[in-house]
């Protein structure tokens, strides 16, 4: 893959908190800390995977970067431009550069519109070419995602799940973006279709030099497409490194547990040190003190309950937030 060092996305100390009011008259507020101090970078042509259990804040991170959800603090830069506090009007031209593909392709497609209208809507809004040029581009994009111009006048309910996700990808591709945020794009699809859609993402990346942020809870899906992986737990990134290092030398106990949960054809071939964690993820409105993972970590010490561990470099491209590393 031809990569250069241009940074497409930079996120610095991003926090997204949602207020919860307690009681009818109570003014005391509590907060759901969905994203709690996240920093990351994505270079041109790179795919960063964000992985973690449900409730870890992955989707909120993606939506905050898109400014579909308002961040509480921190900074988001797209190609060097700070977009954190831009108004809706100022965000409009930026939306061409960053597109999102949602988890459920059916609920993200308007059932009253033909798929041709759905995919071309953004092109008309952003005035990409005249009527004829838009129609030509539409046919070209549909071919690129494995559909034909014959499908343009059909409605979303006439397609299978895999085809609908291809329509979602076509809509994201239509504006010629630099970055696509894919929010669990294959989790609602059959396993056989998942592989086809992942291959499509990879082919499009090579052809259009796209950068991806690929959000998933399944590490085996992430492994196929991502060059770099960030592991998220309760609003924080606890480990971030390249794919090979993460799978061969995971350092955070939570990462080790996620790797141990990947199904294997022969369970006897599992490493002896595989780690299983028990219990559920704590509430983001009342996270544990110190390291948020200490309530489920088999190695937790006193320091883990008292002090927050911050990401620290243990190698050139490997950062871990753990007191025991």
Residue pairs with C-beta under 8 A, 6 or more apart in sequence:
1 45
1 205
1 206
1 227
2 45
2 209
3 43
3 44
3 45
3 46
4 43
4 44
4 45
5 43
5 44
6 43
6 44
6 79
7 41
7 42
7 43
7 44
7 77
7 79
7 80
8 42
8 43
8 44
8 46
8 78
8 79
8 178
8 179
8 211
9 40
9 41
9 42
9 65
9 76
9 77
9 78
9 98
9 179
9 211
9 213
10 40
10 41
10 75
10 76
10 77
10 80
11 38
11 39
11 40
11 41
11 65
11 74
11 75
11 76
11 77
12 39
12 74
12 75
12 77
13 37
13 38
13 39
13 73
13 74
13 75
14 35
14 37
14 38
14 39
14 61
14 64
14 65
14 71
14 73
14 74
14 75
14 76
15 33
15 35
15 36
15 37
15 38
15 71
15 72
15 73
15 74
16 34
16 35
16 57
16 60
16 61
16 64
16 69
16 70
16 71
16 72
17 31
17 32
17 33
17 34
17 36
17 72
18 31
18 32
18 34
19 29
19 30
19 31
20 29
20 30
20 31
20 32
20 285
21 27
21 28
21 29
22 28
22 29
22 30
30 285
30 286
31 285
32 284
32 285
33 234
33 235
33 284
33 285
33 287
34 57
34 60
34 235
34 284
35 57
35 60
35 61
35 64
35 71
35 235
36 57
36 234
36 235
36 236
36 287
37 74
37 235
37 236
38 57
38 61
38 74
38 232
38 235
38 236
38 237
39 237
39 311
40 48
40 230
40 237
40 240
42 48
42 179
42 211
42 212
42 213
43 211
44 178
44 209
44 211
45 205
45 209
45 210
45 211
46 211
46 212
46 227
46 228
47 205
47 211
47 212
47 213
47 214
47 225
47 226
47 227
47 228
48 212
48 213
48 214
48 226
48 227
48 228
48 229
48 230
49 214
49 215
49 216
49 222
49 225
49 226
49 228
49 229
49 230
49 243
50 58
50 61
50 62
50 213
50 214
50 215
50 216
50 229
50 230
50 232
50 237
51 58
51 215
51 216
51 217
51 218
51 219
51 222
51 229
51 230
51 231
51 232
51 258
52 58
52 217
52 231
52 232
52 233
52 258
53 217
53 233
53 281
54 217
54 281
55 234
55 281
55 284
56 232
56 233
56 234
56 235
56 281
57 232
57 234
57 235
57 284
58 183
58 184
58 215
58 216
58 217
58 232
59 103
59 183
59 184
59 215
60 69
61 215
61 232
62 100
62 181
62 183
62 213
62 215
63 69
63 100
63 183
64 70
64 71
64 76
65 76
65 98
65 181
65 213
66 98
66 100
66 181
67 76
67 83
67 86
67 91
68 100
71 84
74 84
75 82
75 84
76 82
76 83
76 84
77 83
78 94
78 97
78 98
78 178
78 179
79 97
79 178
81 94
83 91
83 94
86 94
93 126
95 126
95 175
96 126
96 175
96 176
96 177
97 177
97 178
97 179
98 177
98 178
98 179
98 180
98 181
99 171
99 172
99 173
99 175
99 177
99 179
99 180
99 181
100 172
100 180
100 181
100 182
100 183
101 165
101 168
101 169
101 172
101 180
101 181
101 182
101 183
101 185
102 108
102 168
102 183
102 185
103 183
103 184
103 185
103 187
103 188
104 188
105 161
105 164
105 165
105 167
105 168
105 188
106 156
106 157
106 161
106 164
108 168
109 115
109 118
109 156
109 164
109 167
109 168
110 118
110 156
111 155
111 156
111 157
112 155
113 121
113 155
114 152
114 153
114 154
114 155
115 151
115 152
115 154
115 155
115 156
115 159
115 167
116 138
116 151
116 152
116 153
118 156
118 167
118 171
119 138
119 141
119 142
119 167
119 170
119 171
119 174
120 134
120 135
120 138
120 174
121 171
122 128
122 171
122 174
122 175
123 129
123 134
123 137
123 138
123 174
123 175
124 134
126 175
128 134
128 137
128 174
128 175
128 176
129 137
137 174
138 149
138 152
138 174
139 149
139 152
141 170
141 173
141 174
142 148
142 149
142 151
142 152
142 170
143 149
144 170
144 173
144 204
144 207
145 166
145 167
145 169
145 170
145 173
145 200
145 204
146 166
146 196
146 200
147 163
147 166
147 167
147 170
151 159
151 163
156 164
156 167
159 167
160 193
161 188
161 189
161 190
161 193
162 189
162 190
162 193
162 196
162 197
165 185
165 186
165 189
165 197
166 197
166 200
168 185
169 185
169 197
169 200
169 201
169 204
172 180
173 180
173 204
173 208
176 208
177 210
178 210
178 211
179 210
179 211
179 212
179 213
180 210
180 211
180 212
180 213
181 212
181 213
181 215
182 201
182 212
182 213
182 214
182 215
183 215
184 215
184 216
184 217
185 197
185 201
185 214
186 193
186 194
186 197
186 198
186 216
186 221
187 216
187 217
187 218
187 221
189 197
194 221
195 224
198 221
198 224
198 225
201 212
201 214
201 225
202 224
202 225
204 210
205 212
212 225
212 226
214 222
214 225
214 226
216 222
219 258
219 259
219 261
219 262
220 262
220 263
222 229
222 243
223 243
223 247
226 243
227 242
227 243
228 240
228 241
228 242
228 243
228 317
229 240
229 241
229 242
229 243
229 246
230 237
230 239
230 240
231 237
231 238
231 239
231 240
231 246
231 252
231 254
231 255
231 258
232 238
233 254
233 281
233 292
233 293
234 281
234 282
234 284
234 287
234 292
234 293
235 284
235 287
235 292
236 292
236 321
237 311
237 321
238 252
238 254
238 255
238 293
238 311
238 320
238 321
238 322
239 246
239 250
239 251
239 252
239 254
239 255
239 318
239 319
239 320
239 321
239 322
240 311
240 318
240 319
241 315
241 317
241 318
241 319
242 317
242 318
245 315
245 317
245 318
246 255
247 259
249 318
250 256
250 259
251 314
251 318
251 320
251 322
251 325
252 293
252 320
252 321
252 322
252 325
253 275
253 277
253 293
253 297
253 298
253 299
253 322
253 324
254 277
254 293
254 297
256 273
256 274
256 275
257 275
257 276
257 277
259 274
260 270
260 274
260 275
260 276
261 276
264 270
275 298
277 296
277 297
277 298
278 296
279 295
279 296
282 288
282 292
282 295
288 294
288 295
288 305
289 305
289 306
290 303
290 304
290 305
290 306
290 307
290 308
290 309
291 297
291 300
291 304
291 305
291 307
291 308
291 309
291 321
291 322
291 323
293 300
293 304
294 300
294 304
294 305
297 304
299 324
301 323
301 324
303 323
304 323
304 324
307 323
309 321
309 322
309 323
310 321
311 319
311 320
311 321
312 319
312 320
312 321
312 325
313 319
314 320
314 325
